[in-house]
Amino acid sequence: MMADLTDYLWIVWLVFILVCVIIELLSLEFTFLMIAVGSLAGLGANLLGAVWWLQIVTAAVVSVLLILLIRPVLLRLMRKGADHTPSNVAALLGMTAQVLSTVRPSGGMVKLANGETWSARLSPDTDTQSAEPGEIVRVTAIEGSTAVVHPSERNIT
């Protein structure tokens, strides 16, 4: 006598839940966690004796509801205490710098307020032709490894 495969559908649900939890542990985006909880609802429907298609519909509906309603709240809570301090190139934009060697539209050197020395060139939208050593400039953009600078309104020499 051959057993009906739907008699062992609970094993499929358990394996699917386990796979979703493992993927969630690797991604940490709460999507697969919501699918795992939805699958847990499908397993519950199985244990209550529901037919296979109703189990799948139950799992799908619960998963979609959780993804749409609960996941955004969890993501917001997870990112609530994140550090919003700019880093990398974003941290350099707007930073002041002291001119070390004359900066022209073709190039020069500056020392940023954070102590780093960068090659620099004048911004094309400035009226001045050069910035002399000791002048204070402001970084307006980073292009490759060159800081694009604009003379500061208030230069202290």
C-alpha positions in Angstrom: 0.0 0.0 0.0 1.4 3.3 -1.1 1.1 6.4 1.2 -0.3 9.6 -0.2 2.5 12.3 -0.4 0.2 14.9 1.1 0.3 12.9 4.3 4.0 14.0 4.6 3.5 17.6 3.5 4.3 18.8 7.0 7.9 17.7 6.4 8.1 19.9 3.3 6.8 22.8 5.3 9.4 22.3 8.0 12.2 22.0 5.5 11.0 25.2 3.7 10.8 27.1 7.0 14.3 26.0 7.9 15.7 27.0 4.5 14.0 30.4 4.7 15.4 31.0 8.2 18.9 30.1 7.0 18.6 32.5 4.1 17.3 35.2 6.4 20.3 34.8 8.7 22.5 35.5 5.7 20.6 38.4 4.3 19.1 40.2 7.4 16.5 42.0 5.3 13.4 40.4 7.0 11.9 39.2 3.7 12.7 35.5 4.2 11.7 35.7 7.8 8.2 36.9 6.8 8.1 34.0 4.3 9.1 31.6 7.0 6.4 32.9 9.3 3.9 32.6 6.5 5.0 29.0 5.9 4.5 28.4 9.6 0.9 29.4 9.0 0.8 26.9 6.1 2.2 24.3 8.4 -0.5 25.2 11.0 -3.2 24.8 8.3 -1.7 21.4 7.5 -1.8 20.3 11.1 -5.5 21.4 11.2 -6.2 19.1 8.3 -6.6 21.7 5.4 -6.2 20.5 1.8 -2.8 21.2 0.2 -3.9 24.2 -1.9 -5.5 25.9 1.1 -2.2 25.5 3.0 -0.3 27.2 0.1 -2.9 30.0 -0.1 -2.7 30.5 3.7 1.1 30.7 3.6 1.1 33.1 0.7 -1.5 35.4 2.1 0.2 35.6 5.6 3.6 36.1 3.9 2.4 38.9 1.7 0.6 40.6 4.6 3.7 40.4 6.8 6.0 41.7 4.0 3.7 44.6 3.4 2.8 45.5 7.0 5.5 44.3 9.4 8.7 44.3 7.4 8.8 48.1 6.9 8.4 48.7 10.6 11.1 46.2 11.5 13.5 47.8 8.9 12.8 51.3 10.3 13.5 50.1 13.8 16.7 48.3 12.8 18.0 51.4 11.1 16.8 53.9 13.8 20.1 54.2 15.6 22.3 54.2 12.4 25.2 56.6 12.2 24.4 59.2 9.6 27.8 60.8 9.7 29.1 61.2 6.1 32.1 59.2 5.2 34.4 58.7 2.3 33.9 61.3 -0.5 30.7 62.6 1.1 32.7 63.7 4.1 35.1 65.7 2.0 32.5 67.8 0.2 32.3 71.3 1.8 35.5 70.8 3.8 37.9 73.6 3.9 41.5 73.2 2.8 44.7 75.3 2.8 46.5 75.8 -0.5 50.0 74.3 -0.3 51.1 75.0 -3.9 49.3 77.4 -6.3 46.0 75.9 -7.4 45.0 76.7 -11.0 42.3 75.2 -13.2 45.0 72.7 -14.3 46.1 71.6 -10.9 47.9 72.3 -7.5 48.0 70.9 -4.0 45.9 71.5 -0.9 45.9 70.3 2.7 42.4 69.4 3.8 41.1 70.3 7.3 41.3 66.6 8.2 45.1 66.7 7.5 45.1 64.9 4.2 47.1 66.3 1.3 45.3 66.2 -2.1 45.9 67.2 -5.6 43.4 69.9 -6.5 42.2 72.1 -9.3 40.0 75.2 -9.3 36.4 74.8 -10.0 35.4 76.0 -13.5 32.6 78.2 -12.1 35.0 80.5 -10.2 36.1 83.9 -11.5 39.7 83.7 -10.1 42.5 82.2 -12.1 44.5 80.8 -9.1 44.6 80.3 -5.4 48.0 81.1 -3.8 49.7 79.2 -1.0 48.2 79.9 2.4 44.7 80.8 1.0 41.7 78.9 2.3 39.5 77.1 -0.3 36.5 74.9 0.0 36.1 71.4 -1.7 33.1 71.4 -4.0 33.6 68.0 -5.7 35.9 65.1 -5.9 36.9 63.8 -9.4 38.9 60.7 -9.2 41.8 61.6 -6.8 41.6 65.3 -7.4 39.7 67.8 -5.2 37.8 70.4 -7.1 38.0 73.6 -5.0 36.5 77.0 -4.9 38.1 80.0 -3.2 36.5 80.6 0.2 34.7 84.0 0.7 36.8 84.7 3.7 40.5 83.9 3.3 42.7 83.9 6.3 46.4 84.0 5.5 
